[in-house]
Amino acid sequence: MSQYIATFHTHLAALRTGRTMEGRRISVQMRPVPRELSSACGTCVCYESNYDCMDLLDSDVEALYLIEGGYVELAHWD
C-alpha cells in the first residue's frame, strides 16, 4: 500500500475529501500541510491506498504527493 498527501486550495475541499474517503473506508487523517509542501489553506489529507484515489479528491485539489522510501514525490498538481 502506498502513502499519499493531498493538498487543497480551501479547507472545505480538504474536509469534503476526508469525508468521501472515510465513506469508502479508506484510512485518512487531516493534518497541517508540511512546510516544505506549502498550501493555500494549510490543511492536507494523508491516506494509504493501493491507488492514487484521484477520483475521490475534491475538484479544488492543489497537488497530490506520493511518499516512497521517506521521500515525497509530486504525483499530480493543479
N, CA, C and O atoms as a CHARMM CRD file, in Angstrom:
* protein
*
  312
    1    1 MET  N      0.83900  -1.17900   0.00000 PROA 1      0.00000
    2    1 MET  CA     0.00000   0.00000   0.00000 PROA 1      0.00000
    3    1 MET  C      0.88300   1.24100   0.00000 PROA 1      0.00000
    4    1 MET  O      1.91600   1.26300   0.66900 PROA 1      0.00000
    5    2 SER  N      0.49600   2.25800  -0.72900 PROA 2      0.00000
    6    2 SER  CA     1.25900   3.49900  -0.82600 PROA 2      0.00000
    7    2 SER  C      0.64500   4.57300   0.06300 PROA 2      0.00000
    8    2 SER  O     -0.54900   4.54500   0.36000 PROA 2      0.00000
    9    3 GLN  N      1.48500   5.52500   0.48500 PROA 3      0.00000
   10    3 GLN  CA     1.02400   6.65700   1.27900 PROA 3      0.00000
   11    3 GLN  C      0.99200   7.90000   0.39200 PROA 3      0.00000
   12    3 GLN  O      1.87500   8.11800  -0.43800 PROA 3      0.00000
   13    4 TYR  N     -0.05000   8.70900   0.59200 PROA 4      0.00000
   14    4 TYR  CA    -0.23800   9.92300  -0.19400 PROA 4      0.00000
   15    4 TYR  C     -0.54800  11.10600   0.71200 PROA 4      0.00000
   16    4 TYR  O     -1.06900  10.94400   1.81600 PROA 4      0.00000
   17    5 ILE  N     -0.21600  12.30400   0.22300 PROA 5      0.00000
   18    5 ILE  CA    -0.61800  13.55600   0.85400 PROA 5      0.00000
   19    5 ILE  C     -1.28400  14.39500  -0.22700 PROA 5      0.00000
   20    5 ILE  O     -0.68300  14.66600  -1.26700 PROA 5      0.00000
   21    6 ALA  N     -2.51600  14.80300   0.01600 PROA 6      0.00000
   22    6 ALA  CA    -3.23400  15.67600  -0.92000 PROA 6      0.00000
   23    6 ALA  C     -3.38200  17.05200  -0.28500 PROA 6      0.00000
   24    6 ALA  O     -3.83300  17.16800   0.85500 PROA 6      0.00000
   25    7 THR  N     -3.00400  18.09500  -1.02000 PROA 7      0.00000
   26    7 THR  CA    -3.17800  19.47100  -0.54700 PROA 7      0.00000
   27    7 THR  C     -4.29700  20.12100  -1.36300 PROA 7      0.00000
   28    7 THR  O     -4.60100  19.69700  -2.47800 PROA 7      0.00000
   29    8 PHE  N     -4.89900  21.15500  -0.78200 PROA 8      0.00000
   30    8 PHE  CA    -6.08100  21.77800  -1.37300 PROA 8      0.00000
   31    8 PHE  C     -5.99700  23.28800  -1.30600 PROA 8      0.00000
   32    8 PHE  O     -5.25800  23.85200  -0.49900 PROA 8      0.00000
   33    9 HSD  N     -6.76700  23.93300  -2.16900 PROA 9      0.00000
   34    9 HSD  CA    -6.83000  25.39100  -2.17000 PROA 9      0.00000
   35    9 HSD  C     -7.68200  25.90900  -1.00900 PROA 9      0.00000
   36    9 HSD  O     -7.47200  27.02500  -0.53200 PROA 9      0.00000
   37   10 THR  N     -8.64400  25.09600  -0.55300 PROA 10     0.00000
   38   10 THR  CA    -9.52100  25.52600   0.54100 PROA 10     0.00000
   39   10 THR  C     -9.65900  24.43200   1.59500 PROA 10     0.00000
   40   10 THR  O     -9.53700  23.24400   1.29900 PROA 10     0.00000
   41   11 HSD  N     -9.91500  24.85500   2.82400 PROA 11     0.00000
   42   11 HSD  CA   -10.12500  23.92500   3.92800 PROA 11     0.00000
   43   11 HSD  C    -11.36300  23.06100   3.66400 PROA 11     0.00000
   44   11 HSD  O    -11.35900  21.86900   3.97300 PROA 11     0.00000
   45   12 LEU  N    -12.41100  23.64400   3.10100 PROA 12     0.00000
   46   12 LEU  CA   -13.63900  22.90800   2.81000 PROA 12     0.00000
   47   12 LEU  C    -13.37300  21.74200   1.84500 PROA 12     0.00000
   48   12 LEU  O    -13.94500  20.66500   2.01200 PROA 12     0.00000
   49   13 ALA  N    -12.52900  21.94400   0.85800 PROA 13     0.00000
   50   13 ALA  CA   -12.19700  20.87500  -0.09700 PROA 13     0.00000
   51   13 ALA  C    -11.49000  19.72600   0.61900 PROA 13     0.00000
   52   13 ALA  O    -11.73800  18.55800   0.31800 PROA 13     0.00000
   53   14 ALA  N    -10.61700  20.05300   1.55900 PROA 14     0.00000
   54   14 ALA  CA    -9.93600  19.00700   2.33700 PROA 14     0.00000
   55   14 ALA  C    -10.95000  18.23000   3.17300 PROA 14     0.00000
   56   14 ALA  O    -10.88900  17.00200   3.24100 PROA 14     0.00000
   57   15 LEU  N    -11.87400  18.93500   3.80300 PROA 15     0.00000
   58   15 LEU  CA   -12.90800  18.26900   4.59800 PROA 15     0.00000
   59   15 LEU  C    -13.77900  17.35600   3.73900 PROA 15     0.00000
   60   15 LEU  O    -14.06900  16.22500   4.12900 PROA 15     0.00000
   61   16 ARG  N    -14.18900  17.83500   2.59100 PROA 16     0.00000
   62   16 ARG  CA   -15.02000  17.02800   1.69100 PROA 16     0.00000
   63   16 ARG  C    -14.29500  15.75100   1.27200 PROA 16     0.00000
   64   16 ARG  O    -14.87700  14.66600   1.26400 PROA 16     0.00000
   65   17 THR  N    -13.03100  15.89600   0.93000 PROA 17     0.00000
   66   17 THR  CA   -12.23900  14.73600   0.51700 PROA 17     0.00000
   67   17 THR  C    -12.10400  13.74100   1.66100 PROA 17     0.00000
   68   17 THR  O    -12.26500  12.53700   1.46000 PROA 17     0.00000
   69   18 GLY  N    -11.81300  14.23300   2.85100 PROA 18     0.00000
   70   18 GLY  CA   -11.68800  13.35900   4.01400 PROA 18     0.00000
   71   18 GLY  C    -12.95800  12.57200   4.27200 PROA 18     0.00000
   72   18 GLY  O    -12.90500  11.37300   4.54300 PROA 18     0.00000
   73   19 ARG  N    -14.08600  13.23300   4.18900 PROA 19     0.00000
   74   19 ARG  CA   -15.37800  12.56300   4.40800 PROA 19     0.00000
   75   19 ARG  C    -15.67300  11.53900   3.30800 PROA 19     0.00000
   76   19 ARG  O    -16.16800  10.44700   3.58800 PROA 19     0.00000
   77   20 THR  N    -15.37300  11.89100   2.08000 PROA 20     0.00000
   78   20 THR  CA   -15.59100  10.96200   0.96800 PROA 20     0.00000
   79   20 THR  C    -14.75800   9.70200   1.15100 PROA 20     0.00000
   80   20 THR  O    -15.25400   8.59100   0.96400 PROA 20     0.00000
   81   21 MET  N    -13.49200   9.87600   1.51600 PROA 21     0.00000
   82   21 MET  CA   -12.60700   8.72700   1.70600 PROA 21     0.00000
   83   21 MET  C    -13.03800   7.87400   2.89200 PROA 21     0.00000
   84   21 MET  O    -13.00000   6.64600   2.82400 PROA 21     0.00000
   85   22 GLU  N    -13.44300   8.51600   3.96400 PROA 22     0.00000
   86   22 GLU  CA   -13.92800   7.76400   5.11700 PROA 22     0.00000
   87   22 GLU  C    -15.15000   6.93400   4.73300 PROA 22     0.00000
   88   22 GLU  O    -15.30500   5.80300   5.19400 PROA 22     0.00000
   89   23 GLY  N    -16.01100   7.49100   3.89600 PROA 23     0.00000
   90   23 GLY  CA   -17.18500   6.77200   3.42000 PROA 23     0.00000
   91   23 GLY  C    -16.82300   5.55200   2.58900 PROA 23     0.00000
   92   23 GLY  O    -17.59900   4.59900   2.50800 PROA 23     0.00000
   93   24 ARG  N    -15.65500   5.57700   1.97400 PROA 24     0.00000
   94   24 ARG  CA   -15.16300   4.44100   1.18200 PROA 24     0.00000
   95   24 ARG  C    -14.24700   3.53500   2.00900 PROA 24     0.00000
   96   24 ARG  O    -13.61100   2.62400   1.48000 PROA 24     0.00000
   97   25 ARG  N    -14.19200   3.80400   3.31400 PROA 25     0.00000
   98   25 ARG  CA   -13.39000   3.01000   4.26500 PROA 25     0.00000
   99   25 ARG  C    -11.89000   3.07700   3.98400 PROA 25     0.00000
  100   25 ARG  O    -11.16500   2.10100   4.17800 PROA 25     0.00000
  101   26 ILE  N    -11.44000   4.23700   3.52800 PROA 26     0.00000
  102   26 ILE  CA   -10.01200   4.47800   3.34000 PROA 26     0.00000
  103   26 ILE  C     -9.50200   5.17500   4.59600 PROA 26     0.00000
  104   26 ILE  O    -10.09100   6.15500   5.05100 PROA 26     0.00000
  105   27 SER  N     -8.41500   4.67000   5.15000 PROA 27     0.00000
  106   27 SER  CA    -7.81200   5.27000   6.33800 PROA 27     0.00000
  107   27 SER  C     -7.27200   6.65300   5.96900 PROA 27     0.00000
  108   27 SER  O     -6.40700   6.77500   5.10200 PROA 27     0.00000
  109   28 VAL  N     -7.78200   7.68600   6.62700 PROA 28     0.00000
  110   28 VAL  CA    -7.43500   9.06200   6.27600 PROA 28     0.00000
  111   28 VAL  C     -7.20000   9.88000   7.53600 PROA 28     0.00000
  112   28 VAL  O     -7.84000   9.65400   8.56200 PROA 28     0.00000
  113   29 GLN  N     -6.26900  10.84200   7.45000 PROA 29     0.00000
  114   29 GLN  CA    -6.00800  11.77700   8.54000 PROA 29     0.00000
  115   29 GLN  C     -5.92800  13.18100   7.97800 PROA 29     0.00000
  116   29 GLN  O     -5.28900  13.41600   6.95200 PROA 29     0.00000
  117   30 MET  N     -6.57900  14.11100   8.65200 PROA 30     0.00000
  118   30 MET  CA    -6.46900  15.52400   8.31200 PROA 30     0.00000
  119   30 MET  C     -5.30200  16.06900   9.13500 PROA 30     0.00000
  120   30 MET  O     -5.23500  15.84900  10.34400 PROA 30     0.00000
  121   31 ARG  N     -4.38400  16.77900   8.47900 PROA 31     0.00000
  122   31 ARG  CA    -3.19400  17.30200   9.15300 PROA 31     0.00000
  123   31 ARG  C     -2.83800  18.67700   8.60200 PROA 31     0.00000
  124   31 ARG  O     -3.29800  19.06700   7.52800 PROA 31     0.00000
  125   32 PRO  N     -2.01300  19.40300   9.35100 PROA 32     0.00000
  126   32 PRO  CA    -1.44600  20.62500   8.76800 PROA 32     0.00000
  127   32 PRO  C     -0.49600  20.23200   7.63300 PROA 32     0.00000
  128   32 PRO  O      0.16800  19.19900   7.71100 PROA 32     0.00000
  129   33 VAL  N     -0.43200  21.03300   6.60500 PROA 33     0.00000
  130   33 VAL  CA     0.45000  20.75100   5.47200 PROA 33     0.00000
  131   33 VAL  C      1.90400  20.91600   5.92100 PROA 33     0.00000
  132   33 VAL  O      2.24100  21.91900   6.55200 PROA 33     0.00000
  133   34 PRO  N      2.77300  19.94500   5.60500 PROA 34     0.00000
  134   34 PRO  CA     4.19800  20.11400   5.91300 PROA 34     0.00000
  135   34 PRO  C      4.73300  21.37800   5.24700 PROA 34     0.00000
  136   34 PRO  O      4.37200  21.67800   4.10900 PROA 34     0.00000
  137   35 ARG  N      5.57600  22.10800   5.93600 PROA 35     0.00000
  138   35 ARG  CA     6.07600  23.39600   5.42300 PROA 35     0.00000
  139   35 ARG  C      6.71000  23.29900   4.05000 PROA 35     0.00000
  140   35 ARG  O      6.55600  24.19900   3.22500 PROA 35     0.00000
  141   36 GLU  N      7.42600  22.20500   3.79800 PROA 36     0.00000
  142   36 GLU  CA     8.11600  22.07900   2.51100 PROA 36     0.00000
  143   36 GLU  C      7.16400  21.89200   1.33900 PROA 36     0.00000
  144   36 GLU  O      7.56500  22.05900   0.18800 PROA 36     0.00000
  145   37 LEU  N      5.89900  21.54400   1.61500 PROA 37     0.00000
  146   37 LEU  CA     4.92800  21.35700   0.53300 PROA 37     0.00000
  147   37 LEU  C      4.09200  22.59400   0.28200 PROA 37     0.00000
  148   37 LEU  O      3.67000  22.83600  -0.84900 PROA 37     0.00000
  149   38 SER  N      3.84400  23.39000   1.32900 PROA 38     0.00000
  150   38 SER  CA     3.05500  24.61500   1.22700 PROA 38     0.00000
  151   38 SER  C      1.64700  24.34100   0.67400 PROA 38     0.00000
  152   38 SER  O      1.44300  23.38600  -0.07600 PROA 38     0.00000
  153   39 SER  N      0.70400  25.16800   1.04400 PROA 39     0.00000
  154   39 SER  CA    -0.66600  25.02600   0.56900 PROA 39     0.00000
  155   39 SER  C     -1.42800  26.31100   0.82900 PROA 39     0.00000
  156   39 SER  O     -1.10500  27.05600   1.75400 PROA 39     0.00000
  157   40 ALA  N     -2.42500  26.56600   0.02300 PROA 40     0.00000
  158   40 ALA  CA    -3.23400  27.76800   0.19200 PROA 40     0.00000
  159   40 ALA  C     -4.02900  27.74000   1.49300 PROA 40     0.00000
  160   40 ALA  O     -4.18400  28.77000   2.14900 PROA 40     0.00000
  161   41 CYS  N     -4.53400  26.56400   1.86900 PROA 41     0.00000
  162   41 CYS  CA    -5.40100  26.52000   3.04900 PROA 41     0.00000
  163   41 CYS  C     -4.70100  25.99800   4.29500 PROA 41     0.00000
  164   41 CYS  O     -5.19500  26.22000   5.40100 PROA 41     0.00000
  165   42 GLY  N     -3.56700  25.31000   4.15700 PROA 42     0.00000
  166   42 GLY  CA    -2.83000  24.81800   5.30900 PROA 42     0.00000
  167   42 GLY  C     -3.29200  23.47900   5.84300 PROA 42     0.00000
  168   42 GLY  O     -2.72500  22.98900   6.82000 PROA 42     0.00000
  169   43 THR  N     -4.31100  22.86300   5.23500 PROA 43     0.00000
  170   43 THR  CA    -4.80400  21.56000   5.66100 PROA 43     0.00000
  171   43 THR  C     -4.59100  20.54800   4.54300 PROA 43     0.00000
  172   43 THR  O     -4.87000  20.82500   3.37600 PROA 43     0.00000
  173   44 CYS  N     -4.09100  19.37000   4.91500 PROA 44     0.00000
  174   44 CYS  CA    -3.90600  18.31600   3.91700 PROA 44     0.00000
  175   44 CYS  C     -4.60800  17.04700   4.37700 PROA 44     0.00000
  176   44 CYS  O     -4.97400  16.90300   5.54400 PROA 44     0.00000
  177   45 VAL  N     -4.78400  16.13900   3.44000 PROA 45     0.00000
  178   45 VAL  CA    -5.36600  14.83100   3.71800 PROA 45     0.00000
  179   45 VAL  C     -4.27600  13.80100   3.46100 PROA 45     0.00000
  180   45 VAL  O     -3.73600  13.71800   2.35800 PROA 45     0.00000
  181   46 CYS  N     -3.95600  13.01700   4.48700 PROA 46     0.00000
  182   46 CYS  CA    -2.97200  11.94600   4.37100 PROA 46     0.00000
  183   46 CYS  C     -3.72400  10.63000   4.35200 PROA 46     0.00000
  184   46 CYS  O     -4.61900  10.41400   5.16900 PROA 46     0.00000
  185   47 TYR  N     -3.36800   9.74000   3.42000 PROA 47     0.00000
  186   47 TYR  CA    -4.07700   8.46700   3.33700 PROA 47     0.00000
  187   47 TYR  C     -3.19300   7.38800   2.75000 PROA 47     0.00000
  188   47 TYR  O     -2.17600   7.67400   2.11900 PROA 47     0.00000
  189   48 GLU  N     -3.59400   6.13900   2.96300 PROA 48     0.00000
  190   48 GLU  CA    -2.92700   4.97200   2.39400 PROA 48     0.00000
  191   48 GLU  C     -3.90500   4.25800   1.48000 PROA 48     0.00000
  192   48 GLU  O     -5.06900   4.06000   1.82500 PROA 48     0.00000
  193   49 SER  N     -3.41600   3.87500   0.31000 PROA 49     0.00000
  194   49 SER  CA    -4.27900   3.19900  -0.65500 PROA 49     0.00000
  195   49 SER  C     -3.43100   2.44800  -1.67400 PROA 49     0.00000
  196   49 SER  O     -2.23700   2.71100  -1.81800 PROA 49     0.00000
  197   50 ASN  N     -4.05500   1.51700  -2.37200 PROA 50     0.00000
  198   50 ASN  CA    -3.38000   0.77800  -3.42600 PROA 50     0.00000
  199   50 ASN  C     -3.32100   1.56600  -4.73000 PROA 50     0.00000
  200   50 ASN  O     -2.59700   1.18600  -5.65100 PROA 50     0.00000
  201   51 TYR  N     -4.07400   2.66000  -4.81600 PROA 51     0.00000
  202   51 TYR  CA    -4.03900   3.53500  -5.99400 PROA 51     0.00000
  203   51 TYR  C     -4.15100   4.98000  -5.54100 PROA 51     0.00000
  204   51 TYR  O     -4.41100   5.22800  -4.36300 PROA 51     0.00000
  205   52 ASP  N     -3.96200   5.93900  -6.43400 PROA 52     0.00000
  206   52 ASP  CA    -3.86500   7.34500  -6.03300 PROA 52     0.00000
  207   52 ASP  C     -5.17100   8.00100  -5.59600 PROA 52     0.00000
  208   52 ASP  O     -5.13400   9.08300  -5.01100 PROA 52     0.00000
  209   53 CYS  N     -6.31200   7.39000  -5.85500 PROA 53     0.00000
  210   53 CYS  CA    -7.63600   7.90100  -5.42800 PROA 53     0.00000
  211   53 CYS  C     -7.97800   9.26900  -6.00600 PROA 53     0.00000
  212   53 CYS  O     -8.76700  10.00600  -5.41300 PROA 53     0.00000
  213   54 MET  N     -7.40100   9.62000  -7.14900 PROA 54     0.00000
  214   54 MET  CA    -7.69400  10.91600  -7.76000 PROA 54     0.00000
  215   54 MET  C     -9.18900  11.11600  -7.98100 PROA 54     0.00000
  216   54 MET  O     -9.67600  12.24500  -7.91900 PROA 54     0.00000
  217   55 ASP  N     -9.91700  10.04100  -8.23600 PROA 55     0.00000
  218   55 ASP  CA   -11.34900  10.14100  -8.46700 PROA 55     0.00000
  219   55 ASP  C    -12.12600  10.50100  -7.20600 PROA 55     0.00000
  220   55 ASP  O    -13.29700  10.86900  -7.29600 PROA 55     0.00000
  221   56 LEU  N    -11.50200  10.40500  -6.03200 PROA 56     0.00000
  222   56 LEU  CA   -12.17000  10.73600  -4.77200 PROA 56     0.00000
  223   56 LEU  C    -11.79300  12.11600  -4.24100 PROA 56     0.00000
  224   56 LEU  O    -12.40900  12.60300  -3.29300 PROA 56     0.00000
  225   57 LEU  N    -10.79000  12.74800  -4.84200 PROA 57     0.00000
  226   57 LEU  CA   -10.34500  14.06500  -4.37300 PROA 57     0.00000
  227   57 LEU  C    -11.29100  15.15600  -4.85700 PROA 57     0.00000
  228   57 LEU  O    -11.78300  15.10800  -5.98500 PROA 57     0.00000
  229   58 ASP  N    -11.53900  16.12700  -4.00500 PROA 58     0.00000
  230   58 ASP  CA   -12.36900  17.26700  -4.36600 PROA 58     0.00000
  231   58 ASP  C    -11.74200  17.99000  -5.56000 PROA 58     0.00000
  232   58 ASP  O    -10.52300  17.97400  -5.73000 PROA 58     0.00000
  233   59 SER  N    -12.55600  18.60600  -6.36300 PROA 59     0.00000
  234   59 SER  CA   -12.06800  19.29400  -7.56900 PROA 59     0.00000
  235   59 SER  C    -11.13600  20.46400  -7.25000 PROA 59     0.00000
  236   59 SER  O    -10.43200  20.95200  -8.13400 PROA 59     0.00000
  237   60 ASP  N    -11.12600  20.91500  -6.00000 PROA 60     0.00000
  238   60 ASP  CA   -10.27200  22.03200  -5.58800 PROA 60     0.00000
  239   60 ASP  C     -8.91700  21.55200  -5.05900 PROA 60     0.00000
  240   60 ASP  O     -8.27200  22.24500  -4.27100 PROA 60     0.00000
  241   61 VAL  N     -8.49000  20.35700  -5.49900 PROA 61     0.00000
  242   61 VAL  CA    -7.19700  19.81100  -5.08900 PROA 61     0.00000
  243   61 VAL  C     -6.07600  20.68200  -5.64600 PROA 61     0.00000
  244   61 VAL  O     -6.13100  21.12600  -6.79300 PROA 61     0.00000
  245   62 GLU  N     -5.07000  20.91600  -4.83200 PROA 62     0.00000
  246   62 GLU  CA    -3.91100  21.70000  -5.26900 PROA 62     0.00000
  247   62 GLU  C     -2.83500  20.77600  -5.82900 PROA 62     0.00000
  248   62 GLU  O     -2.33100  21.00000  -6.93000 PROA 62     0.00000
  249   63 ALA  N     -2.48100  19.73100  -5.06700 PROA 63     0.00000
  250   63 ALA  CA    -1.45300  18.78600  -5.50200 PROA 63     0.00000
  251   63 ALA  C     -1.60800  17.47200  -4.75200 PROA 63     0.00000
  252   63 ALA  O     -2.19900  17.42300  -3.67400 PROA 63     0.00000
  253   64 LEU  N     -1.07200  16.41200  -5.33400 PROA 64     0.00000
  254   64 LEU  CA    -1.05600  15.09500  -4.71200 PROA 64     0.00000
  255   64 LEU  C      0.38700  14.61900  -4.67900 PROA 64     0.00000
  256   64 LEU  O      1.07800  14.63100  -5.69800 PROA 64     0.00000
  257   65 TYR  N      0.83700  14.20100  -3.50400 PROA 65     0.00000
  258   65 TYR  CA     2.20500  13.75000  -3.30800 PROA 65     0.00000
  259   65 TYR  C      2.21800  12.28100  -2.90700 PROA 65     0.00000
  260   65 TYR  O      1.38200  11.83600  -2.12000 PROA 65     0.00000
  261   66 LEU  N      3.16300  11.53900  -3.44600 PROA 66     0.00000
  262   66 LEU  CA     3.37500  10.13300  -3.12200 PROA 66     0.00000
  263   66 LEU  C      4.59200  10.04700  -2.21000 PROA 66     0.00000
  264   66 LEU  O      5.63900  10.62200  -2.51000 PROA 66     0.00000
  265   67 ILE  N      4.45600   9.33100  -1.09800 PROA 67     0.00000
  266   67 ILE  CA     5.56600   9.16300  -0.16900 PROA 67     0.00000
  267   67 ILE  C      6.16700   7.77500  -0.41300 PROA 67     0.00000
  268   67 ILE  O      5.50100   6.75500  -0.23800 PROA 67     0.00000
  269   68 GLU  N      7.43000   7.76100  -0.81500 PROA 68     0.00000
  270   68 GLU  CA     8.11700   6.49100  -1.07700 PROA 68     0.00000
  271   68 GLU  C      9.50900   6.52700  -0.47100 PROA 68     0.00000
  272   68 GLU  O     10.29800   7.42800  -0.75600 PROA 68     0.00000
  273   69 GLY  N      9.80200   5.54900   0.35900 PROA 69     0.00000
  274   69 GLY  CA    11.13500   5.44600   0.95500 PROA 69     0.00000
  275   69 GLY  C     11.55400   6.67300   1.73700 PROA 69     0.00000
  276   69 GLY  O     12.73500   7.02000   1.76400 PROA 69     0.00000
  277   70 GLY  N     10.60000   7.33300   2.37300 PROA 70     0.00000
  278   70 GLY  CA    10.91100   8.52500   3.14900 PROA 70     0.00000
  279   70 GLY  C     10.99300   9.79900   2.33300 PROA 70     0.00000
  280   70 GLY  O     11.19800  10.87700   2.89200 PROA 70     0.00000
  281   71 TYR  N     10.83700   9.69500   1.01300 PROA 71     0.00000
  282   71 TYR  CA    10.88200  10.86100   0.13800 PROA 71     0.00000
  283   71 TYR  C      9.48000  11.18400  -0.37500 PROA 71     0.00000
  284   71 TYR  O      8.65000  10.29400  -0.55600 PROA 71     0.00000
  285   72 VAL  N      9.23900  12.45000  -0.60000 PROA 72     0.00000
  286   72 VAL  CA     7.94900  12.90200  -1.11500 PROA 72     0.00000
  287   72 VAL  C      8.11700  13.26800  -2.58800 PROA 72     0.00000
  288   72 VAL  O      8.96800  14.08300  -2.94300 PROA 72     0.00000
  289   73 GLU  N      7.29900  12.65900  -3.43500 PROA 73     0.00000
  290   73 GLU  CA     7.33400  12.93200  -4.87500 PROA 73     0.00000
  291   73 GLU  C      6.00100  13.52400  -5.31400 PROA 73     0.00000
  292   73 GLU  O      4.94100  13.06500  -4.89000 PROA 73     0.00000
  293   74 LEU  N      6.06000  14.53300  -6.15400 PROA 74     0.00000
  294   74 LEU  CA     4.85200  15.12400  -6.70400 PROA 74     0.00000
  295   74 LEU  C      4.22800  14.14700  -7.67900 PROA 74     0.00000
  296   74 LEU  O      4.86200  13.76100  -8.66100 PROA 74     0.00000
  297   75 ALA  N      2.97600  13.73700  -7.41800 PROA 75     0.00000
  298   75 ALA  CA     2.28900  12.77400  -8.27600 PROA 75     0.00000
  299   75 ALA  C      1.28800  13.46100  -9.20800 PROA 75     0.00000
  300   75 ALA  O      1.02000  12.96000 -10.29900 PROA 75     0.00000
  301   76 HSD  N      0.74100  14.58900  -8.79500 PROA 76     0.00000
  302   76 HSD  CA    -0.23800  15.34000  -9.59100 PROA 76     0.00000
  303   76 HSD  C     -0.28600  16.76200  -9.05200 PROA 76     0.00000
  304   76 HSD  O     -0.13800  16.97700  -7.84900 PROA 76     0.00000
  305   77 TRP  N     -0.48800  17.72200  -9.92400 PROA 77     0.00000
  306   77 TRP  CA    -0.65900  19.10400  -9.47800 PROA 77     0.00000
  307   77 TRP  C     -1.71900  19.78300 -10.30400 PROA 77     0.00000
  308   77 TRP  O     -2.05900  19.35700 -11.40800 PROA 77     0.00000
  309   78 ASP  N     -2.23000  20.84900  -9.73500 PROA 78     0.00000
  310   78 ASP  CA    -3.29200  21.64600 -10.33900 PROA 78     0.00000
  311   78 ASP  C     -2.75900  22.43900 -11.50500 PROA 78     0.00000
  312   78 ASP  O     -3.51000  23.17500 -12.14600 PROA 78     0.00000
